[in-house]
């Protein structure tokens, strides 16, 4: 994920100043009446590019943003800048997603790996009724080493499960999120979910240029891993020996986003999980994503509605 994540960091600093106190590993209480800066729409309202807006704000820093100075850089008034951001005097800014209090975190074990997360997880029997999903028929694939595994695509039309929630369901089914160790396996798994319905897309006329987020796979980064590419591993415990990260194309067809898009990029707010996607069409390449993306009950952040599927891998036939 790209530019929005940088602006999320800026929004974080503004929220701190606005009275919605939040620090790493803390989650501010959301005020009953608060507002989120509209970075997505501000550039368009002002008549500038995303990059110009980002450059005017600069890197997120402690201390209050100097709106007057930022507005001067943009050649507009401070009032116009705040109006474009939809910042209202007297109304606090909402705390950004992705930061939680230590007491909100609990340890959840998924495939023998402990994750400290603030999200509620479910077994299949516990899934809320507003999680709408379709489990597809299990299919087998024999890798080049002669080992046969089994794979089940899950289409989540409601788009309201995050990676941890999907991984917990995969474990409950007796497997794990698909952990890919070869080009052949990657192609096979992608073909299970190549339909556009499995890919959630940003608006084509928005700041993300219609980029798609695809189904979750079983790759993750342990906390403290070097960013952006360090420490990646599979839930299955298999070696991280094969990768197929998205590479920038700028071809105007599959990649309509003019911004750099080599993955993984950990673009600003922490992206320790992954899946297919990061182009303008369903693709077998991978992108790194935020852990809160698609969280049941909300928490995906402004402009991030969810992810539409995941793939379960089994070491023996679950049928």
N, C-alpha and C positions, 0 to 999 in steps of 0.2 A: 504494500500500500504506500501511497506517495504523499502528495502535498497536504492533504487534509490532516495527516498525522502531525506534521510540523505545526499546523495552526492549532491543533488540539493542545499542543504544548503551550502555545501562546495563550490559548483560552484558559488553560490551567493557571497560569500566572495571573491573568486578569481576575479569575475567580477568587484566588487567594486574597488579592487586594480588595475585591468588592465585598469581602466579609464572609465568603463561603470558605472558611478555613479548611485547607486540605494539604496533607503532606504525603510522602511516600508511605504506602501501606496503611493509609487512613482514608475513610470514606466519610465525607461531610454529609450531615443531614440535609436533605433537599428541602429548601424552604417551600411553603405552600404557594408563594408567589415569587417566582424567579424567572430569569430570562437567559437564554443561551446566545452568545454572540453569533450572528449569522455570517460567518466567514465565507461560506459557500456562495451566498448571494451578494456579499459586499463588493467583491471585485467587479462583478457584472454591473451593479448599481453605480459604482464610481466610474466605470468605463475603462478599467485597466485589466491587466492579465493577473492570473493567480500568482505568478512569479514576482510581479511588481509589488503586490500586496505583501507577500512573504518578506521580500527584501526590505520593505519599509519598516516592518515590525522588527526584523532581525531575529537573532536567536533569543529564545525565552530566557529572561533574567529575573533575579529577585528584585523586588521593588516595583513601584507603580509604573506602568507604561506612560510615556510622555505623549499623550494623544496629540497635543499641539505640535510637537516636533514631527511626529509621524505624519500628521495631516500636511505639514509644510513640505515634507519630502514628496508627498503625492500631489501637491499643488491644489489642495482643497482646504476648506475650513475644518476646524476641530468639530464643530457642530455637524458638518456634513459626514465626517468620518463616523462619528458615533451613531448618526442616523442610519448610515449604510450598514453598520454592524448591528443595528436594532438594539443599541444600549439605551435604556431608559433611565433617566435620573430618578433616584430614590428607590429603584427596584434592584435588588441584589442579583448577581449573576449566578446561574445554577452551577453546582460543582460538576467538574468533568467526569466522564466515566472512567473506570479502570483503576481507581485508587481506593483503598479500603483500610479500615482500622484493623489492627492486629486481632482484636477480639471477634472480628467478622470472619476471620479465616478459620477453616477447619481442614483437617487432613483427610483426604479421600484417596484410597488406594485403588489404582486402575492398573490391571495386568502386573501386579506386584510392585508398582512404582507409586510412591507417595507424592501427591500434589497438595499444596496448601492453597485452597481456593475459597472464594466467598459465594460460590454458586451452589444451588441445590441440585442434586443429581437424582435420577429416577431409574428404577427398574422398568422393564416393559409393562409390568402389571400396575405400576404406580404412575404411569404417564398421564398428565392432565388431559382432559377431553379436548382441549383446544390445540393440542399438538396433533396435527393432521399428517399422517404418513402412509406410505405404501411400501411394503417389503417385497422385493422382487425375487423371482426364483433363483435359487443357489446354482452357481455354475462353477465348473472345475477348470483348473489350469495346471499343467505340468511344466515346471521350470526346466531349464537346461541341465540342471543337476539330477533330473529324474524324479523330483519330489512333487507330488500333487497336493495342492491346497484348494480350498473352496471359497467362493466369494459371493457376497450378497449385497446388492445395491439397495439403499434405502432412500426413497424420495420423500422429503419433508416439505410438502406444499405450503405449510404454514410458516416455514422459515424461522422457527423459534426455538432452536436448540443450538447451543454453542459446542465447541470442540470437546470440552470436558464432559458435557452431558451426553454427546454422541458416543464418546469413548467408553463411558460407563455403560451405556446400552449395549455396545458391542461386546463388552466383557460379560454382561448379563446374558447375552445370547450364546456365550461359550467361545467367543473369538476375541478379536482386537481390530482396531481400525487398520485398514490395509497398509501393510509395510512392504515397500517395493524394493527389490534388490536386483532388478535387471530391466533392460529395455523391453524385452518381450512381455514381462509381467506388467510393466507400466502401460504398454499398449493394450493389453488384455483388460486391465482394470479400467482404463479410460473408456474403452468401448462399451463398458457396462453403464456408463453415466455420460455418454457423449451428447445425449439429447439436451437441447437448450433449457428444458424445464429444470434441470439440475443446477443451473447456473443463475445466481442472482446478479443483476446488473445495475450499475448506477445510471441515472438519466444520461442520454447521449448528449444533451445540450448543457450538462452541468460541468463542474470543475474536474470531474473524473472521466469525462469523455466516453461514458458508456462501458467502462471496464467491468469485466465479470469476475465474480468470486465463485469458484466451483466447489464441488464436494470435498469434505474433509478426508484427509489421509492420516496415517498413524505416526507422522514425524513430529517431534517436539524438541525444545531446547530446555535442559535443566536450568533452574535458576542460577544466575551468576555466570552463564556461558559467555564467552567473548562474542560481541556482536560485529557484523550481523550473521556470520556464517559458522561460528564456532559451536561445538558441542552437540550438533544435531544428532539425534538417534531415533530408533524405531521402538514403538511400544512392544513389538514382538521380541525385542532383544537381538534381532538379526543385525549383522554389520551394516553400518552406513557406508556402503561401498559404491552404490549407484545413485546419481542425482540427475534431475531433469528440471532444474530451476529455469524460470522464464528469463529470456534475454530480450533486450530492447530491439525492436524491429523498425518502428516508424515507417511502416509500409502503407499506412492510410487505409488498410483493409482489415487485417487481423489486429493490428496495433494502430489505433487512431489517436492515441494519447501522445502528444508531442514531448512529454516529459520523459526523463530517463526512467527505465523500468527494469533494469537488471535485478534479479531476485537471488537470495533474500536481501532485504535492505533495512529491516527493523526501523521503519521510517518514523522514529520519534517517540512512540509511546509504548514500545515493547510488543514484539510480535513473535511469540514463542511456539506457535503452532502453524500448521500448513495444510495445503490442499491444492487441487487443480485450479487453474485459472490465471488471472492477471492480464488477459487480453480482451478483445472485443468480440470474441467468438469462443465457443467451447474448444479448449486446447488441452493437450496432454502435459503441458508444462506446469510447474508448481510455483506458488507464491506463498510467502509467509504472511500470517494474519494475526490480528489481535485476539487474545483469548476470550474477550467478552463478546466477540462478534456473534450475534444471533441468540444471546442469552435468553432463556425462558423467563418471561416476566419483565423483559426490558433490560436496559443497560448497555445496548449496543452503541449508544451515542447517536448524535444527530446525523442523519444521512446513511446510517448503517443498519439496514433492516434485518439482515440475516443471511443464512446460508441454507441452500435448498436440498442438501443431501449428504450422505457419507457412505463409505463402503466398508463392510465387515469382512474380515478374512478369518477362515477357520482352518485348522490343521487336520481336521478329519471331517467327514461329511456330517453336517448337523441334522440331516434328515434320517 
